[in-house]
Amino acid sequence: MRLGSFELLSLSDGFFRLDGGAMFGVVPKPLWEKRAPADDRNRILLGIRPLLVRSGSRNILIDAGIGDKMRPKDVEIYGMDRARHLDHSLADAGLSASDIDVVIASHLHFDHAGGFTVRDGDTLRPRFPRARYYVRRAEWEDATHPHERNRASYLAENFVPLAEAGVLEFIEGDGEVLPGISVEETGGHTMHHQLIKIQSGGRTAVFVADMMPTTAHVDEAWIMGYDLYPMDTLLAKKRFLREAIEGEYVIFFEHDARTPAGIIREQGGKKLVEPVIS
Ligand SMILES: [Zn+2]
């Protein structure tokens, strides 16, 4: 879709599955399974949708999916289906990895940062050879000093090679990182998780990442059990939802299996997502 001077393309790195209970926190299964049916292992289907922002000849990628470094055991556990992955999706847009100029990370969990690096023989290197990678410094600190509760999500192979290759740009706080593209810390999911806002021609699009991973998560209380600070997610969502409904923002849902983007409308006290791409 067009947004002022930008072109926005929701890409795909395939699909995977996570435990439905963990995806919806305190929401009981009889409620969530109406929106996201579970398989025989209680897992629900999720998309993996990095966002490509094109500005003239410049290509900016927000998050990069799971990538291809996962062990066969994890491919099985997460029911990963990458028959069509990010390289295919970029090719559909007439691009390859070497056309990406900038990569921006919402946070460094493996399903967002896995595609940042690739294996090259015995070593690991940046997946996008010409790109600078923008990472929030405080998120980097947390990812490189994991604890028991977040260790399974932060895999050093996805981001440490970026530092070794000297391609990192640290984001110190909220604000514009490139013309028309800004970041805002949401906290909640991780302490320094951030959303990415794209503004042009009087319109706003937002890549909300794991603050609202699917359209089912636009309800305030539908917060993931994975979140480290769920009350911070609640506060950030409430503030953001008011702003998004009033401003008719286009929201990109990174993990929705069916609806990559939509506008949130309020009708009779209920929040609905009107799809803009499907
Ligand atoms: Zn995450």
Residues whose N, C-alpha, C, O or C-beta is under 5 A from the ligand:
A	BS01	ZN	H109 D210
